[in-house]
Amino acid sequence: MDEPRFEDGWRVDERCMNCDVSRQLAPGLIGEENGRAVVLRQPHGRTEARQIHAAAHACPTRSIRPPAGRLEPGLDPFPLALDDTVHLCGHNSPHTAGANSYLLRRADGTSMMVDTPRWSPALATRYEALGPLTDVLLTHRDHAAHGRRYADRFGARLWIHEGDLDAAPDADRVLRGTHPTEIAEGVTAHPLPGHTRGSVLYLADERYCFSGDSFYWSRTTSDIEVAENVTWYSIEELAASLGRTAHRLRFEWLLPGHGDRRRLPGDDMARRLRRLTVRTRELRPRPVDFTATRW
């Protein structure tokens, strides 16, 4: 990655869909006003310059605009290592509502993709450089847009739950029912109907939880939350799913499709998840309202 220049003039254009991606990657530099992202202040120093360039390359609508008007490919940091095992794909897609996606590296040198970034052959080459990809794991229907193309490019297996199978009818592996399924050594799929009928989370190595849109880390509440205001299937089913599943989940990294990421000690995550399960039982159905999300 090239070194960014220090230039004023960053802005957010009118195409912003308020997906929160840029605020996750450039906290303090990009905020929210009137239902869209805004540049709060210009970056200062190399760290902040890298953050705002990461936000710009991840933005699904390419709304984070640099002073020169065009993004420089040499300043693209993705895939971005979160630790020695998981990379953030970046290049979020407008066809997945701007969802985050991840690469999970395995001990044998292979990788798995959890949900998908925007599609392009050049991006596929970038992700493939980390090692052969064996599986594309879809958490639910909203994130299925590019699954088949990535799976075909990698020669990988495409996974989805039967409850959302119409979103990926040509999937190679179909998860069924509500019981956990082992995907590979150390990687387990836990069906979690609620956000959609076929929502799934993937647990890896008792360390990483790829939660899709079932729950996420909220900067507003500093806790794990469910998106009760964007539940397409049933909030009651989500509560039941958490009650059935939460005690089986042990992880340090919470890695959602929407909302922020967070790393905490496993015992802390477990306590928070138990409390979330209790809170979710008290929720009742409400109309979908994207503006009510507690980012």
C-alpha positions in Angstrom: 0.0 0.0 0.0 1.3 3.5 -0.9 1.7 6.2 1.6 -1.3 8.6 1.6 -0.8 12.3 1.0 -2.1 14.8 3.6 -4.8 16.8 1.8 -7.9 18.7 2.9 -11.1 18.5 1.0 -12.6 15.1 1.9 -16.4 15.0 1.6 -19.3 12.6 1.5 -21.6 12.9 -1.6 -25.3 12.6 -1.9 -25.3 8.9 -2.8 -24.6 7.9 0.8 -26.9 5.1 2.0 -25.9 5.5 5.7 -24.7 1.9 6.0 -22.2 2.9 8.8 -19.2 1.2 7.1 -17.2 4.5 6.8 -17.8 5.3 10.5 -16.5 1.9 11.5 -13.2 2.4 9.6 -12.7 6.1 10.3 -14.1 6.8 13.8 -13.9 10.5 14.7 -13.3 11.5 11.1 -16.7 10.5 9.7 -19.9 10.8 11.7 -23.7 10.8 11.1 -26.0 13.8 10.5 -29.6 13.8 9.2 -29.5 10.1 8.2 -26.2 10.1 6.3 -22.5 10.1 6.8 -20.6 13.3 7.0 -16.9 14.3 7.3 -16.5 15.7 10.8 -13.0 16.9 10.3 -10.1 16.4 7.9 -7.5 13.6 8.6 -4.2 14.6 10.3 -1.2 12.3 10.3 -0.6 8.9 8.6 -2.9 6.9 10.8 -5.9 9.0 10.1 -5.1 9.3 6.4 -5.0 5.5 6.2 -8.3 5.3 8.0 -10.2 7.6 5.7 -8.7 5.9 2.6 -9.9 2.6 4.0 -13.4 4.0 4.5 -13.4 5.4 1.0 -12.4 2.0 -0.6 -15.0 0.1 1.5 -17.9 2.5 0.9 -20.6 0.7 -1.2 -21.7 3.8 -3.0 -18.2 5.3 -3.3 -19.6 8.4 -1.5 -16.4 9.1 0.5 -14.7 11.4 -1.9 -11.0 12.4 -1.8 -9.8 15.9 -2.6 -8.7 14.8 -6.1 -12.1 13.3 -6.8 -10.8 9.8 -7.7 -9.5 7.0 -5.4 -6.0 5.9 -5.8 -5.7 2.0 -6.2 -2.3 2.1 -4.5 -4.0 3.3 -1.3 -6.5 0.4 -1.1 -5.7 -1.5 2.1 -8.0 -4.5 1.5 -8.1 -7.3 2.4 -7.3 -5.8 5.8 -5.9 -8.0 8.5 -7.9 -7.8 11.8 -5.5 -10.4 13.3 -3.4 -13.3 12.0 -6.6 -15.3 11.1 -9.3 -12.9 9.9 -9.2 -10.3 7.2 -11.9 -7.7 6.4 -12.7 -7.8 2.7 -13.8 -4.2 2.3 -15.3 -3.1 -1.0 -18.8 -3.5 0.4 -21.5 -4.0 -2.2 -24.6 -1.9 -2.7 -26.4 -5.2 -3.6 -25.9 -6.5 0.0 -27.0 -3.3 1.6 -23.3 -2.4 2.2 -22.6 -5.5 4.4 -19.2 -6.4 5.7 -17.6 -9.6 4.6 -14.6 -11.5 5.9 -11.8 -14.0 5.0 -11.2 -16.7 7.5 -7.8 -18.3 7.1 -7.3 -21.9 8.2 -4.2 -23.7 9.5 -3.8 -25.7 6.2 -3.3 -22.4 4.2 -6.8 -22.3 2.8 -9.4 -19.6 3.4 -13.2 -19.3 3.7 -15.2 -16.2 2.7 -18.0 -15.2 5.0 -20.6 -13.2 3.0 -19.3 -11.3 0.0 -17.8 -8.0 -1.1 -18.8 -6.4 -4.4 -17.8 -8.6 -7.4 -14.9 -8.0 -9.7 -12.3 -10.3 -11.1 -9.6 -8.0 -9.8 -10.9 -8.1 -6.3 -11.2 -11.9 -6.5 -7.5 -12.1 -7.4 -6.7 -9.9 -4.3 -8.6 -12.2 -2.0 -7.3 -15.4 -3.6 -3.7 -14.2 -3.0 -4.1 -15.1 0.7 -4.5 -18.8 -0.2 -7.0 -21.1 -2.0 -10.6 -20.5 -1.0 -12.6 -23.6 -0.3 -16.0 -22.2 0.9 -18.2 -19.2 0.6 -20.5 -19.1 3.7 -23.6 -17.0 3.4 -25.2 -15.8 6.6 -28.6 -15.1 5.0 -30.5 -13.9 1.9 -29.6 -10.2 2.1 -25.9 -11.0 1.6 -26.2 -13.6 -1.2 -25.8 -11.3 -4.2 -22.3 -12.3 -5.3 -22.0 -15.7 -3.7 -22.2 -17.8 -6.8 -19.7 -15.7 -8.8 -17.1 -15.8 -6.0 -17.7 -19.6 -5.4 -17.3 -20.3 -9.2 -14.1 -18.2 -9.4 -12.5 -20.0 -6.5 -13.9 -23.4 -7.3 -15.4 -23.2 -3.8 -18.6 -24.6 -2.2 -21.4 -22.1 -1.7 -23.4 -22.5 1.6 -26.8 -21.2 2.6 -29.7 -22.3 4.9 -32.8 -23.8 3.4 -34.9 -21.0 4.9 -33.2 -18.6 2.5 -32.5 -21.0 -0.4 -34.5 -19.1 -2.9 -31.8 -16.3 -2.7 -29.1 -18.9 -3.7 -31.0 -21.8 -5.3 -27.8 -23.1 -6.9 -25.9 -23.4 -3.6 -23.7 -26.4 -3.3 -24.4 -27.1 0.4 -27.7 -26.5 2.1 -28.0 -26.2 5.9 -31.2 -27.6 7.3 -33.1 -27.3 10.5 -31.9 -25.6 13.7 -29.1 -27.9 14.8 -25.4 -26.9 14.5 -23.5 -28.3 11.5 -19.8 -28.7 11.2 -18.5 -27.0 8.1 -14.9 -28.0 8.6 -12.6 -28.7 11.5 -13.2 -25.9 14.0 -15.9 -24.2 12.0 -19.6 -24.7 12.9 -22.8 -23.2 11.4 -25.5 -22.3 13.9 -28.9 -21.7 12.3 -30.5 -18.6 13.9 -33.8 -17.9 12.3 -35.1 -14.4 13.2 -33.6 -11.6 11.1 -34.6 -13.8 8.1 -36.0 -17.4 8.1 -32.6 -18.8 7.0 -30.2 -16.7 9.1 -27.1 -18.5 10.2 -24.0 -17.5 12.2 -20.7 -19.2 11.8 -18.4 -19.9 14.8 -14.7 -20.6 14.2 -12.1 -21.9 16.7 -14.2 -20.8 19.7 -12.8 -17.4 18.9 -14.6 -15.8 16.0 -18.4 -15.3 15.6 -19.6 -14.2 12.2 -23.1 -13.2 13.2 -24.5 -11.9 9.9 -27.4 -9.6 10.8 -28.5 -11.5 13.8 -26.7 -9.3 16.3 -23.9 -6.7 16.3 -21.8 -4.4 18.5 -23.4 -1.0 19.0 -21.2 2.0 19.6 -24.3 3.8 21.0 -25.0 1.3 23.8 -21.4 -0.2 24.0 -23.0 -3.6 24.0 -24.2 -6.5 21.8 -27.6 -5.6 20.2 -30.2 -7.1 17.8 -31.5 -4.9 15.0 -35.1 -5.1 16.2 -36.1 -2.4 13.8 -34.8 -4.4 10.8 -36.2 -7.9 11.4 -37.6 -9.3 8.2 -38.9 -12.6 9.6 -39.7 -12.6 13.3 -38.3 -11.0 16.5 -40.0 -13.8 18.5 -38.1 -16.4 16.5 -34.9 -14.5 17.0 -35.5 -14.6 20.7 -36.1 -18.3 20.6 -33.0 -18.9 18.5 -30.8 -17.0 20.9 -32.4 -19.0 23.8 -31.6 -22.2 22.0 -28.1 -21.3 20.9 -26.4 -18.7 23.1 -25.1 -21.2 25.6 -23.3 -23.0 22.8 -21.4 -20.0 21.6 -17.9 -19.2 22.9 -16.0 -16.4 21.1 -13.8 -13.3 21.5 -14.4 -11.6 18.2 -17.9 -10.4 17.2 -17.8 -9.9 13.4 -21.2 -8.9 12.1 -22.5 -8.0 8.6 -23.8 -4.7 9.8 -22.8 -2.8 12.9 -19.4 -2.6 14.5 -16.9 -5.3 15.2 -15.6 -5.9 18.7 -13.0 -8.1 20.5 -13.5 -8.9 24.2 -12.5 -11.7 26.5 -14.7 -14.8 26.0 -16.3 -14.7 29.4 -17.3 -11.1 28.9 -18.9 -11.9 25.5 -20.7 -14.8 27.0 -22.2 -12.7 29.7 -23.3 -10.0 27.2 -24.9 -12.6 25.0 -26.9 -14.0 27.9 -28.1 -10.6 28.8 -29.0 -10.0 25.1 -31.0 -13.2 25.1 -33.1 -11.9 28.1 -33.6 -8.5 26.5 -34.7 -9.9 23.2 -37.4 -12.0 24.8 -39.0 -8.7 25.9 -39.1 -7.3 22.4 -42.3 -7.2 20.2 -42.7 -6.9 16.5 -42.4 -3.4 15.0 -42.4 -2.0 11.5 -39.1 -1.9 9.7 -37.4 1.4 10.2 -33.8 1.7 9.0 -33.4 5.1 10.7 -33.9 3.6 14.2 -30.7 1.5 14.1 -28.5 2.2 17.2 -25.1 2.2 15.5 
